[in-house]
Each structure stands twice: as C-alpha cells, then as structure tokens.
Amino acid sequence: MSASVPRLVIAAPSSGSGKTTVATGLMAAFAARGLAVSPHKVGPDYIDPGYHALATGRVGRNLDAYLCGPELVGPLFLHGARGCDIAVVEGVMGLYDGAAGEGELASTAHVAKLLRAPVVLVVDASSQSRSVAALVHGFASWDPEVRVGGVILNKVASDRHEELLREALEQAGVPVLGVLRRVPQVDTPSRHLGLVPVAERQGAAVEAVAAMAAQVSEGCDLDALAGLARSAGALSGAAWDAAEAVSSPPPPLPFPSSRGSAPSTPPEGSAPRTPGRLERPRPQTPDQLVVAVAGGEAFTFSYAETTELLAVAGAEVVIFDPLRDEELPEGTAGLVIGGGFPEVYAAELSANEPLRKAVAELAASGAPVAAECAGLLYLCRELDGLPMCGVLDARARMTERLTLGYRDAVAVGDSVLAAAGTRMRGHEFHRTVVEPGSGAEPAWGIRGPRPRVEGFVQRGVHASYLHTHWASEPGVARRFVERCRTS
C-alpha cells in the first residue's frame, strides 16, 4: 500500500533561525487558501504543536524517531495527514542535529528521509551576505539523500541586503522561495522551557499566528512551495491505527542497545476545549469507564495519540482543569496527569484544595494514576513550599539547572503502566528537582553511561519525570484501562 500526501519539511541550520515562524505561518497561509493542512513537529516538543493547531484547526502531532522508532514515523504521519491536502512538518534544532551520540537518529534530516519529503531551509541572514551561499551549499550537499528544495531567507534588513543574498545564492543552485523582513510583532514570548504555550496566551496567540501568516503570505511564493510539496515521493505502508495498535501483541524491540544498563533494583535506602488540544474521543463501548486527563493552562504537554489509545482501549476520556475544577469528573476510575508548567501556577494549584484532596483520595483508593513531569510535581507533598496533593512523600522545587535529553528506560517493577522489564524511550525537560528522586519502588531504570533509577510506583500510582509516547508501546494504554476496570 502506498499514499502520496504533498508535504514539506521546514528546517534550519540551527535553532533560533525562524522555523516556528515560517512553519506556523505557512500552515496558516495554506489553510487560508482553503486547504486542509496537516501540522507536524519533529521531536518531543509539546509547545509548537499548539501553535500549529491554532494555525490549521487540526491537532498538532509529533514525529519522533527516537521515542517511537523510525518504523513508526511514516505510519504516524499518514495517520495525522489522513484526508488532508498538504502537510507541513516543522523540524527541530539544526537540520542534522539528532539524539546525542546516536548519529542522525531523530534529526530533522532523518525524518525528512523517512518521509521522502523535500526540505525548505530557513536561514537567518541578519549578519551575512555572500557567505549565505556557502552555508546553503554545505547543508544541501552534506547528505545526498536529503533534498533541500529551496531556501527562505529570514531577518533580511533591506532591499539591497536581499539583492546581495539572491546574487550569492544563484551560485548555490538552491532557489529562494521566500524573503522575510524583520517584523517584531510575530515574536512569541519565551520563558525557562521555551515558548509560552497557546493555552496560556489565547487571544495573543491568535494574533501572533495571524501575524506569522501575513508575513509568510507576503514574503513567500506559496505556489512554488505547494509545487515543491507535491514533488514528494509516495510513502509505502499503512497509516497508524490506534485500535489495531492496542489489539496487537507488542512488536519486537525496535531500538538498538544502549551503552550501560539500568539497575534492576533501587539503591539501598532510596474541561473547556483548549486550542490545540484533542477533543474528547467518543465512547467506543457501552461499558466504558472514565479516565480523567489533566488539561488547562498548567498541564498543556500531551501527545494526541495518548487519548486516542485510551479511547480505543475502552475508556471515556474526560479533560479537566486542575486550576478551576474542584472535583474530578464524575465516575473517574483512572487519572492521567501529563506535563506542563505547574511551577508557574503553583499558587493557584495549591489554592484548589478540594481537587487536591480528591486526587489524593483517588490515589489512596488504589485507582490507576499516571503522572509525567508536571504531574509528578503535582503529586508531591509540596512544590516550592506550597502544598500539593501529597500523594508522594517528596518535595519539588525550581532550580537554575536545566535537565534535558532523551532517555532509554526499563520498568524496574510491575506497575499500572508496564510489566517489569518493559523497555521504553522517553524525554526529560525540566528545571525542577524532586527530593528524593525515587521511591522505595522506582518507576524506571535509566540505561546508559550513568545508570540510575527514578520516579515512584506505589499502589496504583506511576509517577516519573519521563515523558513517553504511548504509540511506541500501545500495551501501556491497554494495561492502564484494564487496571481501571479491575481496581
């Protein structure tokens, strides 16, 4: 089986070149032409897909060859792009930057090759003229399997600057498909973990996306970009299907072995729809039970496939907002609390004492609770000195140190998510620390040069800093819902 969806990958020589502005603006500009646009993001980033969803009216989806394995990139892309006229994929970091120590794995170039998609290189031209030709030539010729089909010049100062850049690029043999001038109003605010999520900006985010669309529409050749997208080769294979994934036995482990191994035992002593968020899936069977999923401004980090998998596994997924809702959804049998920025909203989360008590009571009952990163902090006794749910006997606090990177993990023991020995890949991204870092029963053993254990498993609770993509191990959703049904 093969499918052909017109598609582009928006890449850059480095972070900060303007990929998000161009990719989001291009999505919105194509959508304004009446096209159904499928938005995608390379890597584990949760924030950019929110802007993509705002631009297209469709759920932003991630394509991560590390978290899910290279073999799932094409099927997940086809799943997201089903019924669309064109797809735009925003890259991550520099074009050839991948998982540390893993070669091209999970780089934008790797995903572009897996998708057989042409690349548009966004170049920050603010401090160069003729040198831009050498830069573009190097990126276009580095890997002959990566097809750089055009360049968009960003932060161009003047007509004369543009003229010099175009003259230089004629020698590189890569066409200029757009020129963007410096326009401050398209900037989006950042803080300690990157851009501020759409859910926190609302009207301001809408204005920012509109400004990006206007700039791209005015400065880029949309017809040429659409033509380049149509030149993408056909993709073989079928689209990923959540129901099929949940019902199938787990596939053989797709990932290469990592250096080092994880310890097998811990050391001694140790509600309203949010823009960009998946809408509540419809119930699939009459005997479904409710799995509550935290949302709102404080918990914006989630992959769309998580709720899709829960739904086909038999759950009715109900989104609730821990900042505003004083009760868990009626009939809650299980709870999923993903990532986000609880440290920004610590005072408000702490002030919602009725919900904190409801979460603690649910956990004490033995009901399944899955918490990642922000969810881990919320379950602690306190965060920056403010009372949280008290499910875990641990304290969390902000630090100056950024913890960032992919992780190769193995389940230390049985939990509501995984059987002991289950291997998953994840991603850490936080400026907080939890003390202690693991409980008497840790959640994961982290493999690699410095093996360690982290996270907490107690009764039905599985809490960890690790962000995971459940499409890589659909049995997680099936196991979680089964435990909800029997706990």
N, C-alpha and C positions, 0 to 999 in steps of 0.2 A: 504494500500500500504506500502511496506517496501523496504528498499535498504540497501546494505551492501558494504560500501567502506572501505577498510583497512585503519586504522588510528591510530595515536599515539598522545598523548598529552605530550609535553616536559615541565616539571615543575621543581621547585627547592624549597629548604627550605626558601630561601629569595632572594631578588633582589641582583644582582652582583655575582651570583653563576656561570653564564656562559650559561644561557638559550638561549640567542640570538646566541651565537657562535655555540652551539650544534644544535639548531633547523635549523638555516640557513645552516650550514654545512651539516646536514643530508638531507635537501631538495636538495641541490646541488649534493650531492653524489648519491642520488636515481635518480635524473634527469640524471646524467652522465651514469647511467646504462640503460638509455633508457626508464625510467618510466615517465608517465605523473603525476606530483606531484602537489597536490592542497595545497597551503600555506594559513595558517590561524593564527590569533593572538587573544588571549583572551584580552578583554578590549578595551579601546578607543584609544590606541596608534596608531599614524599615521606613525611613522618613521620605526619601524621594518618591517612592510609590504613592504616597498620599497626594503629592502634587500632581503626579501623573493621573491619578484617578480623577482629580478635580478638573484636569485638562480634557479628559476623554469621556467621563461619565461611566467608565468601566473600572473594575478592580485592578489596581496595580499589582503585578506579580513579579517575583524574583526568579532569576535563573542562576543557580549556584552549583558549579560543577564540583566543588569541594563538599558541600553539605549533602547534596543529593546524588553525586556521582555523575560523570559525563554522560552515561547512558540515559539519564532522565531529562537532560536539558532539552532535547528535541521534543519528546512527548509532553513535557510540561509547557513548553512554548505553544505547541499545537492546541493543547487544552485551553490555554488562555486566549489564543487567537481565533478560536472557533467562531465562524460567522463574521469575521472582520474583513475589511477591505485592505487594510495595511497595518503593519506593526512597526513600532519604534522601540528599540532596545537601548537604554542608556547604560554606558559602560561604567567601570569602576576604576579609580586611580588612573595611572597611565596605561596605555594600550596593552603593553606587555607585562604589566605587574600582576603577579598571581600570588598564590599561597606561598608563604615564606618557606624556602627550602624544597619546594615541590615543582620547580621549573615553570612551565606555562599553565599548570593546573589552576583553574578558576579565574584566569585572567580574562580581560575583555577579548583579546585575540583568540584565546581558546574557545570561548563561547561563540564568537563570530564564525570560527571554522566549523564548530559543531552545527551551527545553524545555516551554514553555507550562505552567509549574508555579507553584502558589501559594507564597508566601513566608511563613515564620514568622520574625518579628523578635525576636531575643533582646536584651533591654535590661538593662544594668547599672543597677539602680535604687538603688544603695547610697547615693547622695548627693543624691537628689531625691524629690519627692513630686508636686505638681500639675504641675510642668514636664514630667513624663513624657508628658503628653497632647500638648503642643506638639511634642515630639520625635517621637513616633509619627505624629502628623498630618503633619508635614513629610515624613517618609520615605514614608508611604503615598500622599501626593498629588504627590510630586515628578515621577514618571513614570507617567502613566495606564496605560501598558502593563504595569507591574509590579503584580501583585495581592498586596498584603500581607493575608493571610487571617487573621492572628492574632498575638498577642504572648505571649512567655514572659518573665516578669519574673525576673531573676536577682539574687542577693545581697540579698534582702529581709530586713530586720532583725527584724521583729516582726509580730504580728497587726495592730497599729494601723498600722504602715507599709503593710502590704498593703491595709488598708481605704482609706487615703488614695490609694494608687495606683489601685485599682479605681474609686474615685469619679471620679478625674480622667479615666481612660481611657474612661469611659462617654460623655464628650463627643467623643472622637476617633472613635467608631464602629468601632473595631477590637477584636474580642473577646479577652479574656485567656484563653489556653489552658493556662497553667501559671504556677506561682509557686514559685521555688526559694529556699530559705534558704541562708545561708552555712554551708557544710559543708567544712571544711579537708581532710578525708580524700580528697576527689575530686580534689584538686590533683595535677598531674603535674609532675615536676621538669623544669627547663629548663637549657640552657647556651648557649654562644655562638651557636648557629644555631637555637634554638627548643627544642621538647620533646625529651626523650631518647627515642630510638626504642624500639619494643616489643621488638625483638630483644635489646636490652641490659638490659631490666628483667625480662622473663619473668614470674615469679610476682607481682612487684609490679605489673606492668602488668595482669595478670588481676584483681588485687584492685581496682585503680583503675577498670577498666571495670565491674566488678560494683558498685562504689560509685556510679558515674555512673548505671547502670541503675536502682539502687534509688532514687536521688534523683529521677530523671525519672519513674519509675513512681508514686512517692508524690506528687509535686508537679504533675504534668501530667495533662490529660484525654486519655488515649490514644485513646479512642473518637472524640472530636472531632477530634483530629489525623489519625486514619485517615480520617475522613469528609472532611476538607479535602483529603487526598491523593487521594481518589477523584474529587474535583471537577476534577482536572487535565484539560486538553483532550487529544484524541488527537494523536499525533505522526505525521506523514506520512513516508514513506520507509522504507528497509530498514535492518536492523541492519548495522553494520560487520562484514566478514568478512575475516579475515587472509589466507586462501588466495586469495580474489578480489582483495584489495588487492595481494598480491605478484605475481600473474599479470597484472595490468592494467598498461597503459602509464601513465606518470606523467600526472596531470591538469594542466590549465593552472594557472599560478601563481595561487593564490587571494588573495594578500596585496597590499594597496596598497603603492605605492612609498614608501620611507622617505627622509627628508631625507639628503642626502650619499650617498656611495658608498664602497665598500671599495676599498682599494688592490689592484691586480691582481698586484703583485709585492711581496715584502718589502722593507723599507728596507735599504739597503746596510749590510752588517756584522751585520745582525741574525740442602653435603652433608646433614646432617640438615635436615629441613624447619624453616624459621623461621616463627613466627607472622606471618601477613600476607603471606608470600611465595608467589608462584605455584609450584605443584608442577611437577616436571619434566614437560614435554609428552611425549606418547608419540611414538615414531618414526613417520614417515609413509611412508617408503620403505625397502626393504631395503638400499640402498646409502648410507645416511646416514653422516655423519661427525660427530664430537663437537665441539661448541662449548662450552668451559668458561666459566661465568659466575660471577664472584666474588660470594660472599654472606657470611653470618655477621655478627657484630656490627659489624665495621669497614666493611662495604660493604652498606648497607641501602637505598640510593637506587636504585630502578629502577621503570620502568613495566611493567605486566604485558604490554602489547602487544609489547614488545621480544622477549621469549622466545617469544611466540606467533608472531610473524612469522618468527623464526629457525627455528622448528619446521616451519612450512609451507613454508619455503624449502628444506628438506631437511636440517636439522641435528638431531642429538640433543643437546638442551640438558642439560648436567650442572652442577648447582650445587656449588661447592666453597668451603671456608672458608680464606682465607689466614692466619688466626690459628692454625689447627690442622692443616690438611692439609700434609704435607711434599712432596707430589707433585701435579702436575696430573692430572686424570682421565685414565685410560688412553685412548690414541688421540686426544688433544686435537689438533685441526687449526686451531683458532682460539680466541681468548680475548677476552672482554668483561669489562671492569672498570669498573663504574659508580661512582656517588657514595657518600658516607658520611662517616665520621669517622676517617680513618687517623691524624690528628694525636693523637687520644685514645689510639689503640692503637699508636703509633709504635714503642714499645719491643718489644712483642710481635711486630709485623710484622717488625721488624729482626732479632729473635732467630730467626725461622724462616728461617735461611739456606738450607736445602735448597730451599724453594719459591722464594725469591728467585732462586736460581741457575737453577731450572727455567724461570721466567718469562723470564729474560734469554736463556737458550739458545733458547727458543721464538721470541722476537723476533729473535734473531740468525739464525735459520734462514729468516727471511722470511715466516713464518706470519702471518696477519692478527691484529692486536691492536687493539682499540678501547677507549680509556680516556677516561672523563669525570671531571673534577674530582678526586675522591679517587683514581681510577685514574691520573690524571696524576701526582699526588704520589707514588704507589706506584712508578711507573716511573722517577722521578728518581734521581739519584745518592744523594741523602740528603734526609731530612726532619727539620728541627730538629736537625741534626748527626748523626742516626742513619742508618746505611747502609740504602738501599732497593734496588731491583732494578738500578739502574744502566743501564737501557735508554736513558735520555735523559741527555745531558750537561748537567744542570741541577740546581740546588739549590732546595728548597722550605722555607719556614719560616712559622710562625704570625706574624700581625701583629694590631694592635688595630683595624685598619680593616676594615669590612665592605664587601665588593663584592657588590652585589645589583641585579638587574634583568633585564628581557627584552633580548634582543639579536637583531638582524636580521643574518644572516651569509650569506656566499657562500664556497664552496670555492675556495681560491686555486689549487690544482692538483689533479691526479688523485690519488686515494688508494684504499685498500681500501673506504672507505665511499661516496665520491662522486666523480663526474667534475668536472673543473674547471668552475666556473660554476654548480654546483648551489646553489640557494638554500634555506636552512633557517632556521627561527627557533628560538632557544634561550633558556636562562635561566642566569645566573650567580648563585651564592650561596656565598660562602666568606670566610674571614678569613685566608687564606694568600696568599703570593706565590711565584711561581716565577721564578727568575733563571737565564738570560734568559727572557723571556716568550714567545719564539717561536724556532723553529729556522731553519735555512737554507731549509727548505720549511715555511712555516706551514700550520696546519690550516685556519683560517678568516680571512677578511677581515670585520671588523665594520663594518657600514654605520651611517650616522648623522651627527650634527653633528661628532663627533670620530672619523673613520675610523682604524682601526688593524688590525694583524694579530696573531694569537695562535695558540698551540698548535704542535704538531710533527707533521710527516709524514716518516717515514724508513723505507724499505723497506716492510714490511707494517704499520707502526705508525701509528695515528692517535690522537693524544693532545691533549686540549683541556680547558679549564675549562668549556666549554659543555655544559650538559645539553640534550639534544634528545629529541623524542618521535618515534620512528620511524614511527608511524602517519601522520604528516604527509608522509612520503617513504618509502613501503614499499620502494622500489628500493634503499634502503640495506641492508636485510636480504638481499635477493636478491643484491646485488653482493658483500656480505661472505661469504656462503656459497659463492658461485661462486669467489671468491678462495681460500677454504679448500680447495676441491676441486682447484684447479689449482696452488697454491703448493708 
